[in-house]
Amino acid sequence: MNQHRPLVSIGMPVYNGEPFLEVALNSLLGQTFEDFELIISDNGSTDRTEEICRQYANADRRIRYFRSEQNLGAGWNFDRVVKLATGKYFKWACHDDLCSLEFLQRCIDILEQDPKTVLAYPKTLIIDENGSEIEKYEDQFNLRSPQPSKRFKIYHHLVRYGHQCHPFHGLIRGDVLTKLLPLGSYPSSDLVLLGKLTLYGKFYEVPSYLFWKRDHPATSVRAHRPFRERIAWYDPTQKGKLYLTRWKWLKEYIQAIENAPLNWQERVSCNFQMLQWLIWNSGWLTKDLLKAAAWPIIKPLINKQFPTELSEQRTALELSHK
């Protein structure tokens, strides 16, 4: 049995990825840096995803394929690939995105040279379903200050009005990432994770367009526009339940500041930044509280729409943990 531990783990959570899956796999398997494992977690796909994955796994021993017979939600699946990883560095890869063949090598060079950098990522091109360029997206997450509080502050200014969060798909130090799990089964949990990472080390932007993010009608944001549907996409057991997202973000940030390896001055500075965050998000936080107050009236109307579906999803999730 091969006991080799690869330097890099790539985790691909997938559900019904047939249209773009093979192209995405080819862009990963053709990397100039070859010492990696590719962990594919199939969340109960009903198309040809399983067939494609098994064909590739049989042809390349670096691929480890896992399948759940039930769709347990995107949040569960994104966490699962990290838990299965064995490499020093980790990268999430979506089934519809593409990477330049130099992606891994360029990011590894940065992380190997500077142990204080926790995330290395390249610039991003947005492409459509046919692979044609839509735009060059400015991520601006090149956060290289030695002060955690300064990185945390800049991060919040960058994401205040939203962000497409492409650095999430960069290369991350595995030992740091595992401290921050679970990722979180709620909208923008990827952005919150990046905020937590700023407390542990620097971000480095490789000044080349090596990541191609595909924008198409079946992406999660476009396919699940109603916020309640997006919550259920992350975690099916939350469908029909009250979910106070901004309060969840607040709790995650506060806990991250408490748990991060900061001196007292840096911890105070980060908490002070959260006061600014509270001001910026006061409207959303108030809206969540109003929704909670009205929930006894709203809940029966929502649950009447899908009581059987909820029961089936809860049962599947319980069985998966036995």
Sequence and secondary structure as in RCSB ss.txt:
>XXXX:A:sequence
MNQHRPLVSIGMPVYNGEPFLEVALNSLLGQTFEDFELIISDNGSTDRTEEICRQYANADRRIRYFRSEQNLGAG
WNFDRVVKLATGKYFKWACHDDLCSLEFLQRCIDILEQDPKTVLAYPKTLIIDENGSEIEKYEDQFNLRSPQPSK
RFKIYHHLVRYGHQCHPFHGLIRGDVLTKLLPLGSYPSSDLVLLGKLTLYGKFYEVPSYLFWKRDHPATSVRAHR
PFRERIAWYDPTQKGKLYLTRWKWLKEYIQAIENAPLNWQERVSCNFQMLQWLIWNSGWLTKDLLKAAAWPIIKP
LINKQFPTELSEQRTALELSHK
>XXXX:A:secstr
      SEEEEEEESS HHHHHHHHHHHHT S   EEEEEEEES  SSHHHHHHHHHHH TTEEEEEESS   HH
HHHHHHHHT  SSEEEE  TT EE TTHHHHHHHHHHH TTEEEEEEEEEEE TTS EEEEE        S HHH
HHHHHHHHHTT    GGGGSEEEHHHHHHT    SSTTHHHHHHHHHHTTSEEEEEEEEEEEEE  TTSHHHHT 
SHHHHHHHH GGGTTS   HHHHHHHHHHHHHHHS   HHHHHHHHHHHHHHHHHTHHHHHHHHHHHHHHHHHHH
HHHTT HHHHHHHHHHHHHHT 
